[in-house]
């Protein structure tokens, strides 16, 4: 039987395949959740200069500042 894909020390348990135990399965899942693993995107990430808003904030919506007229 092949070794566990996480610890590489114990054989795979059919109940936890491709892992040897629930522990290895949960540790692997934690790596995905924490962002340690990632799947590469086919689209390139936008350059920092492509974002016209300051500090990556969403553009402001609504009336301009100082506009106190009511409808």
N, C-alpha and C positions, 0 to 999 in steps of 0.2 A: 504494500500500500504506500502511496506517496506521503511525504511529510506534510504537516500542517503549513498552510500558506502564511501564517502569521509568525509562529515561533520556530518553525523549521526543525523542531527537535522530536516531536512525537508524531506517530502516524495519524492520518485522518480518521476520525470517527464518523461512520455513515450517518449518525444522527445529527452531526454538526458540520457535515461536509461543506466546504473544503477545509474546515478547521478541525482541531482535535478536541475542542471543548467549548463550552459556553463562554468561558473566560476569554479565550482567544477571539471568539466571534465578537464579543462586546468591546474588547480593546481595539479591534479593527474598526468597528462601527464608530467608536469614539474618535479615531483618527480622521474619519470622513467628516464627522460633525464639527470637529475642531478646525477643519480646513487644511490638515496636513497632507491629504491626498486631494488631487483634483484631476479632472478630465480636460485635456486641452481643447480650446474652442477653435473652430474653423475660421472665425472672424477675428481679425486683429483688434486688440484693445485700442480705443481712441487715444490719441496723444493728449497730453495735458493742455496744450494750446487750443484744442478743439472746443473746450468748455468756456463759453463767453461769460458765465456767471462767476462772481468772486468766490473763492474758496470752495468751489464745487457745490454751492447752494443752488436750490431751485430758483428760477426767476420769480420775482414778486408779481402777484396778480392783484387786481383790484384797482381802485382809484389811485392816482398819483398822490404822493405825500403833499400835504398842505391843501388838498381839495376838500373843503368843508361844506360844499353845496349839497343839499339834500334833494332827492327827487320829488 
